[in-house]
Amino acid sequence: MRDYVQAIQAAEMTRRTGRVVAVAGDMLEAAGPRAAVGEVCDLEIDGRTTVPCEVVGIRPGRTILMPQRALRGVQAGCLVRATGRHAGVMVGDALLGRVIDAFGAPLDGRPAPAGLAARPLNAPALNPLARPAIDAILETGVRAIDAMLPLGRGQRIGIFAGSGVGKSTLLGMMARHVEADVNVIALIGERGREVREFIEHQLGEEGLARSVMVVATADQSPLARTRAAYTATVIAEHFRAQRRDVLLMMDSLTRLAMGRREIGLAAGEPPTARGYTPSIFSEIPALCERCGTAGGGGSITALYTVLVDGDDFNEPISDTVRATLDGHIMLSRDLAQEGHFPAIDILQSTSRLAGQLATKDERQLMRRVLELLATYQRNRQMVDMGAYRAGASAAIDQALACHPGLTAVLRQQLDEPTARAEAVKRLAAVLQEQGA
């Protein structure tokens, strides 16, 4: 009888309900029900349609809710019923090769994946002392990254760029050629047209077969856009728990922050820099810290793109992400306009683990290439104006001689993956040829 007694004691004998009293944009304000932040409530419209909503805030006598999908026909007096459920994600190997939305529903026209298990949406980060050191290089197939900005398995790095500079294209190239067991790709706030183009033209069938794509397009609710980031992270954690090496790509953290800003302002948070609410600046590090290496084996290498507002690399979200991650890759609009792909500004980019991952000879090569590129950049305007005469400076002469060869190595076509050893060898050959 003990099991029956416990079941009766745990059962909810009353219905917790409330009524909508105010609607403002995507935010609903209800008188009741008594519900916790993060709990899912059902909103009944016209007594027939039910829309799941999530509690995002509580005020005296009021519950603030955000719908999981677009609302149509909601009005004052609509019934809100607490369900007792909290957000979770269904995970499993059946997700490989699939495209799902932020709530796990398939978007590829195929039946829902079977054999999945529930996993909580919000999980604590791993104990920092239980994380093995990052000591294995993750080859991406991109020469500029592998040779000059080496990444390790379990590293977290940001890709910063303005709009139209090539972030998504670079992600697609890396997803297709990277040496990882599983790719988990989150497209947050993207145009609907770009989702299919990313799958067909950049990821390809081979890349999709070992990937899970989580999509929340720009027209969806801020809750869906925010949820997509967490859904992708939970899926990546599932595969890491199976001792697999996972590459998590999120495009972009900026749109996650924008969605969280809408939710925070609706819940009554005060705006701070550029209207962002204070919780954003603690939520981003908390989400990023869930990635990395695990004690039992497996890793999550995370690549987060940051859509730089107005090409201002010092705006609040860029500052927060840059201070949180283990390195940053800056994409230059000037390089993109010159047809240089990938448009990686090597001088402005860094991998904080390069010193640990590269050998002594490779570090010397990287330093010398940076010296030559920096010398060329400092004197480029003088050379273009014709104010420099050959022979006036040996350092400038070497930089001018090496620059075409270095640029040729750092520039790459989409379908031209290169092993890291070959990329390093080609850089060294340029310097040797010019005696630098």
C-alpha positions, -999 to +999 in steps of 0.1 A: +000+000+000+030+023+005+033+030-032-004+039-035-002+062-005+028+080-020+011+083-054-020+098-037+001+122-017+020+134-048-011+138-069-024+173-075-060+173-063-069+208-074-065+227-106-044+258-105-060+283-129-060+320-137-073+344-162-055+367-187-058+404-176-033+421-199-015+415-232+014+435-244+033+423-275+044+387-267+039+391-230+008+379-211-002+390-176-026+368-157-043+369-124-030+335-112-023+307-114+001+300-086+031+288-106+069+288-103+092+306-127+100+282-156+068+262-152+047+255-183+011+267-184-016+260-209-034+290-224-069+282-237-081+304-265-118+302-275-121+271-254-105+250-283-070+261-290-043+255-264-010+273-265+018+263-241+033+293-222+062+296-198+062+316-166+090+342-170+082+365-140+060+370-110+045+403-097+022+408-067-010+391-076+001+386-112+019+359-133+040+370-163+039+344-192+056+342-226+040+319-252+061+292-270+046+301-303+028+330-319-005+340-304-037+346-324-071+355-309-060+359-272-081+383-252-087+393-216-104+365-196-087+335-214-081+306-191-045+299-180-039+265-164-007+254-146+005+220-157+033+213-132+057+206-160+091+223-164+110+227-196+129+196-208+145+182-239+141+148-255+175+135-265+189+103-282+209+090-312+178+092-333+183+130-335+213+125-358+206+138-393+175+156-381+163+192-381+142+201-351+127+233-336+135+247-302+110+224-286+121+192-303+094+190-330+107+179-364+110+205-392+122+181-419+089+166-427+098+132-413+082+114-383+092+124-348+124+106-337+117+075-316+136+061-286+144+095-270+148+101-233+140+133-213+168+155-200+164+187-180+168+220-198+188+237-171+217+216-158+247+228-137+281+232-152+307+205-146+329+208-115+360+228-128+384+205-109+368+175-126+376+187-161+407+172-178+431+197-194+426+204-231+456+188-248+443+175-281+440+196-313+407+198-331+414+201-369+388+222-387+401+220-423+405+258-423+441+267-428+440+302-411+425+286-380+445+254-378+479+270-385+475+303-367+447+299-342+447+262-332+417+249-314+416+222-288+389+196-281+367+212-254+377+248-262+351+275-265+357+302-290+337+331-305+334+342-341+328+380-343+316+398-373+291+423-387+263+412-409+271+397-443+308+391-436+307+353-437+300+339-403+275+313-414+296+303-444+326+297-422+305+276-398+292+255-426+327+249-439+339+238-404+309+216-398+316+197-431+353+191-425+359+192-388+372+160-371+343+155-346+320+126-338+288+148-337+279+183-348+251+201-330+242+233-348+218+259-335+205+286-359+189+313-338+170+342-353+180+333-389+160+341-419+139+312-430+155+312-465+190+309-450+182+277-431+177+255-461+206+272-479+228+264-450+218+227-450+220+222-488+249+244-499+272+246-469+266+216-446+257+191-473+244+155-470+276+142-455+277+169-429+240+166-420+243+129-415+264+134-383+247+166-372+216+177-352+202+210-363+181+231-339+163+260-357+144+290-343+138+315-371+136+353-368+098+353-369+094+331-338+088+342-303+117+354-281+111+324-259+116+300-288+148+318-299+161+316-263+151+280-259+169+269-290+203+277-275+195+256-244+181+228-265+212+226-285+234+227-254+214+198-238+217+177-269+255+183-270+257+173-233+239+140-241+264+130-267+293+141-245+280+118-218+284+090-243+321+099-245+319+114-279+337+145-292+310+171-300+312+203-320+285+227-308+279+257-332+256+285-323+246+312-347+243+335-329+247+345-292+237+380-301+202+369-311+200+348-280+207+380-260+182+399-279+155+373-272+164+373-235+163+411-235+127+410-247+118+385-220+136+403-193+120+437-201+086+421-202+092+405-168+101+439-153+139+438-154+156+472-156+174+480-189+211+487-188+237+491-216+219+493-250+187+481-233+201+447-223+188+435-189+213+425-161+205+388-162+219+385-198+254+392-186+253+363-161+233+340-183+258+339-212+287+328-190+265+302-173+255+287-207+290+287-221+305+271-190+284+239-196+307+231-225+342+217-223+358+184-215+343+158-191+361+136-166+347+103-180+358+112-216+341+131-243+341+169-250+321+198-263+340+222-284+318+253-288+318+279-316+296+309-309+291+336-335+285+371-323+267+395-346+286+427-339+261+456-338+273+483-362+307+467-366+314+479-330+336+452-315+333+468-280+295+467-277+282+450-245+275+415-258+308+413-277+327+425-245+309+399-224+315+370-248+351+379-254+358+379-217+340+346-212+354+324-240+388+308-246+396+329-277+380+349-305+381+349-343+375+383-358+361+386-393+370+417-412+346+435-435+376+450-454+389+415-462+355+402-472+351+431-496+385+422-511+372+387-518+394+371-491+376+341-477+375+332-449+378+369-439+397+362-407+417+391-393+447+371-379+461+402-361+429+408-341+422+371-334+436+348-307+433+313-293+441+313-256+452+277-259+476+281-288+506+281-264+496+248-250+486+231-282+513+241-306+549+228-306+578+252-300+586+253-337+550+260-345+548+289-320+579+304-335+564+302-369+532+318-357+550+347-341+571+353-372+540+353-394+523+378-371+553+401-371+553+401-409+515+407-412+517+435-386+546+452-403+527+450-436+495+464-421+513+493-404+530+504-436+504+495-461+491+530-465+526+544-471+533+518-497+500+523-515+507+561-517+541+554-532+559+570-503+581+540-496+612+530-516+625+495-516+656+491-495+647+517-470+638+491-444+647+454-444+617+445-422+593+462-446+609+447-476+605+412-461+569+419-451+561+431-487+578+400-502+561+375-479+526+390-480+513+376-513+524+341-503+510+344-468+477+357-481+475+327-506+478+303-477+453+320-455+428+324-483+408+292-490+378+279-510+348+263-494+355+229-510+393+230-503+399+214-468+435+211-458+451+191-430+468+211-403+502+197-409+500+207-446+488+242-436+518+247-413+542+233-439+529+258-465+533+288-442+569+277-433+576+273-471+566+309-477+590+322-451+618+300-462+614+310-498+617+347-489+645+341-463+623+355-436 
